[in-house]
Amino acid sequence: MKRCYSLKRNKEFRRVYRIGKSAGTRLLVLFYANAPEPRLRIGFSVSKKIGNSVMRNRVKRRLREALTPEIPRIKSNARLIFLAREPIAQAEFSEIRRAVVRLLEKADLYGSGARE
């Protein structure tokens, strides 16, 4: 996933949590909101419940890798936050990939507006 898609600022995270909607699976929760400007932004939140810093960073890397092929299909004005749940630490990559796709479909975030 390219760095230009990263949701970084605490203010941006708070806005998505405040005005956004959510959808969940056993492994992940997706918070999503629309933004006025057409720039996709994606953030990840992995709490200390998941494990030590090595495990948390591993989970984030796996989430980014699972999401990367879907980026061209996602609506361009979306703000997304993926919140990891505890079972994700032991999940297979294929399960994580299916959970990401299922959440994007459930939230109706696939649309036009192709990106490079």
C-alpha positions, -999 to +999 in steps of 0.1 A: +000+000+000+014+034-010+021+059+017-001+085+001-032+064+012-022+066+049-046+081+074-021+095+099-034+124+120-052+118+153-078+144+141-086+124+110-090+092+130-113+110+155-134+124+126-140+089+111-149+074+145-173+103+152-192+107+120-185+073+103-203+040+103-190+006+111-191-030+100-174-060+117-163-096+114-146-120+138-112-106+129-117-070+121-140-039+125-141-014+097-150+023+104-157+042+073-168+077+063-170+098+032-149+129+028-154+160+006-122+157-013-116+127-036-086+112-018-087+077-004-072+075+031-067+043+051-057+038+088-050+008+110-055+004+147-041-025+166-043-024+203-019-038+229-045-066+235-032-082+203+003-087+216+037-071+219+050-045+193+064-072+171+030-089+168+011-056+164+034-045+136+031-079+119-007-076+120-005-042+104+018-054+077-005-083+069-035-060+068-018-036+044-008-065+022-044-079+022-058-045+013-034-034-014-050-053-043-084-039-034-073-002-034-081+005-071-117-007-066-125+014-035-144+046-038-120+075-040-135+097-013-135+071+014-118+073+048-113+038+063-100+026+096-094-011+102-095-021+138-079-055+146-096-079+170-077-105+191-082-136+169-063-119+140-030-127+156-035-164+149-054-161+116-041-173+083-034-146+056-062-160+034-087-154+063-075-119+068-079-112+030-114-126+030-124-105+060-111-073+043-130-080+011-162-090+031-161-058+051-155-036+020-185-053+003-207-051+034-199-013+036-206-009-001-172+008-006-165-006-041-172+020-067-159+039-097-130+062-096-100+042-106-066+050-091-031+041-101 
